[in-house]
């Protein structure tokens, strides 16, 4: 303030600074504040701390409190005749702010943070002022930034923003689009948000973007995915609370609206798979050069690229890299080509889905490209972003191909798992290995099941010969043939659909127990028969539950 007054020629105006407590009387400002200010051309070396005294109310025409706590302290001590001299610093023209009125803005206090907090406050204030021509009233750090410092900013005109500030251009990694300053350029994130916004997805509006600074509107994040729309009927909300389910047409929760938004996004298509420029995911480069077919794109631009990046960082051992390469060459065994490319958000985990208090979902931090919708849907299950209401509504709008959850989901999740290995290593490597084991060791499973089928046919043949020789058929013989038929059916289902539904082995167990009951003599303890019958009932209930979950 002193410098601004001097620059305006108001040298006769006297300024001062006091504290409400006496802890630092006579001391200069905090070293972190002095260093941060000096780097911006503000000299605080002559300042010394004073404690507020009665004379200050007489000496100064205005006393500005930095926050509401200081304001209450000043108003408790100021003489009634001088009350209008006390103001909140960010509301200098309104002497009534803070007297029960909402919307008061305060200057953030970085004292209990580290040096970076002082620098961040000054950085953001000056950067936003330069970009928008408005000096922020309030800033506070936000978490979650992988490639940039993130803060919430309030402007004098009432707008609520999010500001990201990345490293200088010279500190950026090589690669990426030269126009955005490299793979981590914030201009690229602003461009991706613009693409999604133009295609109807609710995302922050970008106000300014360059390689080092991104300024955008702040989406409300006060709700949850089960938040219903405002204005819906109370009886519908009561029905939801009673049943624990969301049925389309009764309660459109944020989760259902998210399904509608993502299905609408996936309806946008392109002539090929990829994008006109490379993007990033979690700060890692994501190549998007166009390819006419999905499987080569997923193999080369996703699995092989990210596995190579993780290996180059020393987080994916060579043996695991070789296994990823083998699996990438066999994708056609498990995956198919979609009807058309779909526009994807690309990084759809829970932290990138924000829900307002009104139940409207919004989306941030994209990694866009045109690909198969299933790769996006699979990722939402990796960390539990959405539940059954989302998938039920999505399937109503864009039906899923059979066996997505049973066969293809885990394979598609290999890509985000490799991203996390490249970023963090650790336990994600074990998850990658489990996926590789599942798909690369399928030949062992196929061989074993083939042997089971052959032996079952042989056993069935022996049973038929025995029946022919004896010339009689009893119930136990029929149950045994049913048992053989179910085993062969299970093997056939595996070869046709590349998976074995869990209820097939349960059916076999039910038949086996039933045959055991028949074969037991009449002198068998009735209690044991009751136990065996109860086991059949329990298994039948398990099948019913499994089929219910599969239907959902």
GILINWO-V258258 format. One record per residue. BURIAL is + if it has 9 or more other C-alpha atoms within 8 Angstrom, else -. D_LAST is the distance of its C-alpha to the last C-alpha in Angstrom with 2 decimals. Layout:
burial=BURIAL d_last=D_LAST
burial=BURIAL d_last=D_LAST
This chain:
burial=- d_last=63.38
burial=- d_last=66.90
burial=- d_last=66.57
burial=- d_last=65.28
burial=+ d_last=68.21
burial=+ d_last=70.71
burial=- d_last=69.34
burial=- d_last=69.76
burial=- d_last=73.37
burial=- d_last=72.75
burial=- d_last=74.52
burial=- d_last=76.02
burial=- d_last=72.65
burial=- d_last=72.21
burial=- d_last=68.85
burial=- d_last=67.80
burial=- d_last=64.90
burial=- d_last=64.63
burial=+ d_last=62.21
burial=- d_last=61.54
burial=- d_last=62.26
burial=- d_last=65.17
burial=- d_last=63.42
burial=- d_last=64.48
burial=+ d_last=67.67
burial=- d_last=69.94
burial=- d_last=67.33
burial=+ d_last=66.15
burial=+ d_last=62.51
burial=- d_last=59.88
burial=- d_last=60.54
burial=- d_last=57.05
burial=+ d_last=57.63
burial=+ d_last=61.08
burial=- d_last=59.89
burial=+ d_last=57.01
burial=+ d_last=59.35
burial=+ d_last=62.16
burial=- d_last=60.00
burial=- d_last=59.52
burial=- d_last=63.22
burial=- d_last=63.19
burial=- d_last=65.96
burial=+ d_last=65.23
burial=- d_last=67.97
burial=- d_last=70.38
burial=- d_last=67.96
burial=+ d_last=68.43
burial=+ d_last=66.35
burial=+ d_last=67.83
burial=+ d_last=66.75
burial=+ d_last=66.50
burial=- d_last=69.75
burial=- d_last=71.26
burial=- d_last=73.42
burial=- d_last=70.43
burial=+ d_last=69.71
burial=- d_last=73.31
burial=- d_last=73.56
burial=- d_last=70.44
burial=- d_last=69.53
burial=- d_last=65.80
burial=+ d_last=63.76
burial=+ d_last=60.23
burial=+ d_last=57.55
burial=+ d_last=54.85
burial=+ d_last=52.13
burial=+ d_last=51.73
burial=- d_last=52.98
burial=+ d_last=56.20
burial=+ d_last=56.45
burial=- d_last=56.38
burial=+ d_last=59.04
burial=+ d_last=61.30
burial=+ d_last=61.06
burial=- d_last=61.92
burial=- d_last=65.15
burial=+ d_last=66.31
burial=- d_last=69.22
burial=- d_last=68.25
burial=- d_last=70.61
burial=+ d_last=68.92
burial=+ d_last=65.30
burial=- d_last=64.48
burial=+ d_last=65.40
burial=+ d_last=62.19
burial=+ d_last=59.17
burial=+ d_last=55.79
burial=+ d_last=56.31
burial=+ d_last=53.46
burial=+ d_last=54.57
burial=+ d_last=58.34
burial=- d_last=59.11
burial=- d_last=57.41
burial=+ d_last=59.14
burial=- d_last=56.62
burial=+ d_last=53.49
burial=+ d_last=52.22
burial=- d_last=53.60
burial=- d_last=50.26
burial=- d_last=49.24
burial=- d_last=45.79
burial=- d_last=45.30
burial=- d_last=48.03
burial=+ d_last=47.78
burial=+ d_last=49.19
burial=+ d_last=50.53
burial=- d_last=48.35
burial=- d_last=50.28
burial=- d_last=49.80
burial=- d_last=52.32
burial=- d_last=49.90
burial=- d_last=48.26
burial=- d_last=49.83
burial=- d_last=51.97
burial=- d_last=48.99
burial=+ d_last=48.06
burial=+ d_last=51.48
burial=+ d_last=51.25
burial=- d_last=47.75
burial=+ d_last=48.83
burial=+ d_last=51.85
burial=- d_last=50.00
burial=+ d_last=47.34
burial=+ d_last=49.85
burial=+ d_last=52.19
burial=+ d_last=49.57
burial=+ d_last=47.86
burial=+ d_last=51.29
burial=- d_last=52.38
burial=- d_last=49.26
burial=- d_last=48.92
burial=- d_last=52.39
burial=+ d_last=51.11
burial=+ d_last=51.61
burial=+ d_last=48.54
burial=+ d_last=48.99
burial=+ d_last=46.54
burial=+ d_last=44.59
burial=+ d_last=42.36
burial=- d_last=40.75
burial=+ d_last=36.99
burial=- d_last=35.16
burial=- d_last=32.88
burial=- d_last=35.34
burial=- d_last=35.31
burial=- d_last=38.15
burial=+ d_last=39.83
burial=+ d_last=40.94
burial=+ d_last=38.82
burial=+ d_last=40.07
burial=+ d_last=39.40
burial=+ d_last=42.41
burial=+ d_last=43.66
burial=+ d_last=46.20
burial=+ d_last=49.07
burial=- d_last=47.60
burial=- d_last=44.50
burial=- d_last=42.08
burial=+ d_last=39.68
burial=+ d_last=39.24
burial=+ d_last=37.92
burial=+ d_last=40.49
burial=+ d_last=40.06
burial=+ d_last=43.23
burial=+ d_last=43.26
burial=- d_last=46.06
burial=- d_last=49.09
burial=+ d_last=49.03
burial=- d_last=51.41
burial=- d_last=49.01
burial=+ d_last=46.10
burial=- d_last=45.01
burial=- d_last=46.22
burial=- d_last=44.07
burial=+ d_last=41.81
burial=+ d_last=42.95
burial=- d_last=46.53
burial=- d_last=45.97
burial=+ d_last=43.58
burial=+ d_last=45.64
burial=+ d_last=43.64
burial=+ d_last=40.13
burial=+ d_last=39.74
burial=+ d_last=41.33
burial=+ d_last=39.91
burial=+ d_last=40.93
burial=+ d_last=38.16
burial=+ d_last=35.52
burial=+ d_last=37.06
burial=- d_last=36.95
burial=+ d_last=33.24
burial=+ d_last=32.46
burial=+ d_last=34.61
burial=- d_last=32.74
burial=+ d_last=29.35
burial=+ d_last=31.02
burial=- d_last=32.63
burial=- d_last=29.31
burial=- d_last=27.89
burial=+ d_last=26.06
burial=+ d_last=27.20
burial=+ d_last=29.32
burial=+ d_last=32.67
burial=+ d_last=35.70
burial=+ d_last=38.09
burial=- d_last=41.62
burial=+ d_last=43.38
burial=+ d_last=42.61
burial=+ d_last=44.85
burial=+ d_last=44.70
burial=+ d_last=45.27
burial=+ d_last=44.02
burial=+ d_last=40.91
burial=+ d_last=40.98
burial=+ d_last=38.00
burial=+ d_last=36.81
burial=+ d_last=34.79
burial=+ d_last=31.31
burial=- d_last=30.60
burial=- d_last=28.39
burial=- d_last=28.58
burial=+ d_last=25.01
burial=+ d_last=21.59
burial=+ d_last=18.17
burial=- d_last=17.35
burial=+ d_last=20.66
burial=+ d_last=20.57
burial=+ d_last=22.96
burial=- d_last=26.47
burial=- d_last=27.65
burial=+ d_last=24.50
burial=- d_last=25.10
burial=- d_last=25.51
burial=- d_last=23.86
burial=+ d_last=20.58
burial=+ d_last=20.79
burial=- d_last=21.71
burial=- d_last=18.67
burial=+ d_last=16.47
burial=- d_last=18.65
burial=- d_last=18.50
burial=- d_last=14.79
burial=- d_last=13.74
burial=- d_last=11.01
burial=+ d_last=11.68
burial=- d_last=11.56
burial=- d_last=13.16
burial=- d_last=16.72
burial=- d_last=17.19
burial=+ d_last=17.23
burial=+ d_last=17.22
burial=+ d_last=17.12
burial=+ d_last=18.50
burial=+ d_last=15.15
burial=+ d_last=14.19
burial=+ d_last=17.77
burial=+ d_last=17.53
burial=+ d_last=14.74
burial=+ d_last=17.13
burial=+ d_last=20.04
burial=+ d_last=18.78
burial=+ d_last=17.70
burial=+ d_last=21.21
burial=+ d_last=22.81
burial=+ d_last=21.35
burial=- d_last=22.83
burial=+ d_last=26.26
burial=+ d_last=27.72
burial=+ d_last=30.92
burial=- d_last=33.05
burial=+ d_last=32.22
burial=+ d_last=30.29
burial=+ d_last=31.78
burial=+ d_last=33.72
burial=- d_last=37.34
burial=- d_last=37.84
burial=+ d_last=36.62
burial=+ d_last=34.50
burial=+ d_last=33.78
burial=+ d_last=30.88
burial=- d_last=31.83
burial=+ d_last=35.43
burial=+ d_last=35.27
burial=+ d_last=36.29
burial=+ d_last=33.65
burial=+ d_last=35.39
burial=+ d_last=34.16
burial=+ d_last=36.84
burial=+ d_last=35.53
burial=+ d_last=34.49
burial=- d_last=33.64
burial=+ d_last=30.87
burial=+ d_last=27.80
burial=+ d_last=28.16
burial=+ d_last=31.76
burial=+ d_last=30.87
burial=+ d_last=28.12
burial=+ d_last=30.49
burial=+ d_last=33.65
burial=+ d_last=32.81
burial=+ d_last=30.02
burial=+ d_last=30.02
burial=+ d_last=33.77
burial=+ d_last=34.87
burial=+ d_last=33.02
burial=+ d_last=33.85
burial=+ d_last=37.47
burial=+ d_last=37.47
burial=+ d_last=36.15
burial=+ d_last=38.74
burial=- d_last=41.44
burial=- d_last=40.73
burial=- d_last=41.18
burial=+ d_last=37.63
burial=+ d_last=36.40
burial=- d_last=38.78
burial=- d_last=40.22
burial=- d_last=38.64
burial=+ d_last=35.12
burial=+ d_last=36.11
burial=- d_last=37.23
burial=+ d_last=33.93
burial=+ d_last=32.06
burial=+ d_last=34.58
burial=- d_last=33.97
burial=+ d_last=30.21
burial=+ d_last=30.78
burial=- d_last=32.87
burial=- d_last=30.17
burial=+ d_last=27.20
burial=- d_last=27.37
burial=- d_last=26.32
burial=+ d_last=22.81
burial=- d_last=22.38
burial=- d_last=23.14
burial=- d_last=24.69
burial=- d_last=22.69
burial=- d_last=23.92
burial=- d_last=25.64
burial=+ d_last=26.06
burial=+ d_last=24.12
burial=+ d_last=25.53
burial=+ d_last=23.84
burial=+ d_last=24.42
burial=+ d_last=24.77
burial=+ d_last=24.45
burial=+ d_last=21.27
burial=+ d_last=21.09
burial=+ d_last=21.02
burial=- d_last=24.81
burial=+ d_last=24.95
burial=+ d_last=22.72
burial=+ d_last=24.82
burial=+ d_last=23.91
burial=+ d_last=26.80
burial=+ d_last=27.64
burial=+ d_last=26.84
burial=+ d_last=23.19
burial=+ d_last=23.92
burial=+ d_last=22.58
burial=+ d_last=25.18
burial=+ d_last=25.35
burial=+ d_last=28.21
burial=- d_last=29.62
burial=+ d_last=28.37
burial=+ d_last=29.08
burial=+ d_last=28.65
burial=+ d_last=28.95
burial=+ d_last=27.64
burial=+ d_last=25.23
burial=+ d_last=21.95
burial=+ d_last=18.99
burial=+ d_last=17.02
burial=+ d_last=19.61
burial=+ d_last=18.93
burial=- d_last=15.15
burial=+ d_last=15.80
burial=+ d_last=18.36
burial=+ d_last=16.19
burial=+ d_last=14.40
burial=- d_last=17.88
burial=- d_last=18.90
burial=+ d_last=15.73
burial=+ d_last=16.58
burial=+ d_last=13.25
burial=- d_last=10.03
burial=- d_last=6.48
burial=+ d_last=8.54
burial=+ d_last=10.41
burial=+ d_last=8.17
burial=+ d_last=6.58
burial=+ d_last=10.33
burial=+ d_last=11.70
burial=+ d_last=10.11
burial=- d_last=11.63
burial=- d_last=14.85
burial=- d_last=14.97
burial=- d_last=12.78
burial=- d_last=12.17
burial=- d_last=14.17
burial=- d_last=12.93
burial=- d_last=13.16
burial=+ d_last=12.98
burial=- d_last=11.39
burial=- d_last=13.41
burial=+ d_last=16.64
burial=+ d_last=17.39
burial=+ d_last=15.88
burial=+ d_last=18.49
burial=+ d_last=21.24
burial=+ d_last=20.72
burial=+ d_last=20.79
burial=+ d_last=24.20
burial=+ d_last=25.72
burial=- d_last=24.92
burial=+ d_last=25.81
burial=+ d_last=29.13
burial=+ d_last=29.65
burial=+ d_last=29.38
burial=+ d_last=31.70
burial=+ d_last=34.17
burial=- d_last=34.07
burial=- d_last=33.91
burial=+ d_last=34.13
burial=- d_last=33.63
burial=- d_last=30.44
burial=+ d_last=28.62
burial=+ d_last=30.84
burial=- d_last=29.38
burial=+ d_last=25.86
burial=+ d_last=27.34
burial=+ d_last=29.01
burial=- d_last=25.90
burial=+ d_last=24.27
burial=+ d_last=27.59
burial=- d_last=27.85
burial=- d_last=24.51
burial=+ d_last=25.40
burial=+ d_last=29.18
burial=+ d_last=29.39
burial=- d_last=27.21
burial=- d_last=30.51
burial=- d_last=31.31
burial=- d_last=28.05
burial=+ d_last=28.77
burial=- d_last=32.32
burial=- d_last=31.48
burial=+ d_last=28.98
burial=+ d_last=31.62
burial=- d_last=34.15
burial=- d_last=31.91
burial=+ d_last=31.59
burial=- d_last=35.37
burial=- d_last=36.26
burial=+ d_last=33.91
burial=+ d_last=35.62
burial=- d_last=38.97
burial=+ d_last=38.16
burial=+ d_last=37.01
burial=- d_last=40.30
burial=- d_last=42.30
burial=+ d_last=40.67
burial=- d_last=41.48
burial=- d_last=45.07
burial=- d_last=45.42
burial=+ d_last=44.31
burial=- d_last=46.80
burial=- d_last=49.55
burial=- d_last=49.08
burial=- d_last=48.53
burial=- d_last=45.99
burial=- d_last=42.22
burial=- d_last=40.75
burial=- d_last=37.25
burial=+ d_last=37.01
burial=+ d_last=37.70
burial=+ d_last=34.90
burial=+ d_last=32.39
burial=+ d_last=33.69
burial=+ d_last=33.23
burial=+ d_last=29.64
burial=+ d_last=29.20
burial=+ d_last=30.76
burial=- d_last=28.69
burial=+ d_last=25.40
burial=+ d_last=26.72
burial=+ d_last=27.78
burial=- d_last=24.46
burial=+ d_last=22.68
burial=+ d_last=25.23
burial=- d_last=24.83
burial=+ d_last=21.07
burial=+ d_last=21.85
burial=+ d_last=24.55
burial=- d_last=22.68
burial=- d_last=19.40
burial=+ d_last=20.89
burial=+ d_last=18.49
burial=+ d_last=18.33
burial=- d_last=15.11
burial=- d_last=15.86
burial=- d_last=15.89
burial=+ d_last=18.89
burial=+ d_last=21.28
burial=+ d_last=20.15
burial=+ d_last=21.12
burial=+ d_last=24.38
burial=- d_last=25.01
burial=+ d_last=24.57
burial=+ d_last=27.06
burial=+ d_last=29.43
burial=+ d_last=29.61
burial=+ d_last=30.20
burial=+ d_last=33.01
burial=- d_last=34.44
burial=+ d_last=34.73
burial=+ d_last=36.52
burial=- d_last=38.91
burial=- d_last=39.94
burial=- d_last=43.26
burial=- d_last=43.83
burial=- d_last=45.54
burial=- d_last=42.31
burial=- d_last=41.60
burial=- d_last=39.34
burial=- d_last=37.63
burial=- d_last=36.42
burial=+ d_last=35.06
burial=- d_last=33.15
burial=- d_last=31.70
burial=+ d_last=30.67
burial=+ d_last=29.09
burial=- d_last=27.20
burial=- d_last=25.93
burial=+ d_last=24.61
burial=- d_last=22.88
burial=- d_last=21.35
burial=+ d_last=20.10
burial=+ d_last=18.68
burial=- d_last=16.77
burial=- d_last=15.45
burial=+ d_last=14.26
burial=- d_last=12.49
burial=- d_last=10.68
burial=+ d_last=9.92
burial=- d_last=8.62
burial=- d_last=6.37
burial=- d_last=5.04
burial=- d_last=5.41
burial=- d_last=3.80
burial=- d_last=0.00
